[in-house]
């Protein structure tokens, strides 16, 4: 792979859907341990939230994980992961926090809301392209000879 996409930096964004508040956080990570530490930090920060859904992709080792965190199966974590895959981004962890607003969104509504949360968090952190531009090889003599005491 000569080209891939990574987050330029952390991102945070939120929106409200039928009185439920969704907060998205995206953080660049290079290891699974960094992703798990970020998830733990967000769960601690938003301990009173209804759900702290996550998805992450780590390029080294091809690691992909997600969690619905109590939402109906397939309505939260997978949609977040799908956004990362669709955008082609790697080395990123997204946590989507939901404060339930009292109105059920239904399966389709949850998928749309969590997908949107992941996307706006990713957009807030921006994405950069990593690409191998050129390979250069230089050969040089390690000995240094000079005829006088002056240095160039």
N, C-alpha and C positions, 0 to 999 in steps of 0.2 A: 504494500500500500504506500503510494507516494504522496497522497493527500488525505488529510482528515481534518475534522473540525473540533475545536475545544472552546470552552467558555473563556471569554476575555477576563472575567472577574465574577464576583458574587452578584446575584440579582435578587431583588425582592419586589413583589407586586401583590396587590389584593383587589378583590371585587366582591360584590354582594349579589347573590342569586336567590330570589324568593326568601329574603331575610336570613339566609345562611351566609356567613362570612367565610370566604376562602382566602387564605394567605399562602402565597407561594414563595419559597426560598430555593435558590440554585447556588451551588458552590462547586468550584473546580476541585477535583480530587484526583490523586494519582494512584491511590491504593484503596483496597476494600476497608482497611482499618480507618482511613480518613473518612470514608463515607459513613461507616458505622458510628464514628465519634460525632459527626455532624448530625446524624439522625438522633442520637442520644441527646445532643445539645438542644435540638428543636423540640423534642418530646419533653425535655425538662423546662424549657422556656414556655411552651404552650401546654403545660400539664393539665390545664382545665378545659382544653379543647375536646370536642366530640371525637375527632379523628386526626391522626398525624400519618398520612399516607406517604410512601416514599417510592422512589425508583432511582437506580443508579447504574451507570456503565463505566467500567474501568477497562481501558484499552489493553494494558498489560495483563495477559492471562484471559482476555475476552470475557470478563465477569459482568453479568447482568442480573440484577435482583430487583424485586419489588415487593410491596405489601399493601393490602387493602385496609389494614388496621381496623377491622370490624365492619367496614362497609360491605354490602353484598358482593360476593365473589365476582371478580372481573369488572367491577364498575369503577375502580379507583386506581389501584397500582398499575394495572396493565395499560389503561389509557395514558398515564403519566409516562410509562416506559415507551409506549408507542410514539409519543411526541418526540422523545429523544432519538428513537430509531428513525423516524420520518425526517427529522432535521439533520440526521447523520452525525450527531454530536457524540463525543466520547469524553471520558475523564470528567464526569459530571454527576453530581447527586442532587436530586430535587426532592424537597419535602413540601407536601401540600397539606396545609392545616385547615380543618373545617370546624367552625362553630355553628352547630345546628340552630336554625332559626325557627323551627316549629312547623315548617311546611315540607312535606315529603317531595323529593324531586323525581322519584322514579328511577328506574335503571338507566334509561336514555339520558335523563337530566343529570344524573351523577357522572356518567361517562363524559358528557359535554363539559360539565363544570370542572372536573378534575383535569381533563385535557387542556382546557383554557387556563387553568391555574398553572400547570407546568409550562405552557407556552409563554405566558406573560412573565413568569419568573426567568425563564431562559432568555427572553428578549431583553429584559431589564439588565441582565448580566452581559449581554451581547456575545456574539460568537466570532471567533477568528479562524482563519484557514491556516493550517500547518502544512507546508509542502517542501519537499526536498527540491531545492532550486538548482544546485550545481554541486558536483563532486570535483574537488581539486586535489592534486597531489603535488607535493613539492619535495624535491630532493636537494639536500645541501650538505656541504662539507662541514663537519663539526670543528675542524681546526681553524684557527684564526692567526694569520700572519700579517705583520706590519713591519715596515722598515724603520720607522722612527717612533718616538715616544708619544706623539700626538694621537688623540682619539678622534675619530670621526663622529 
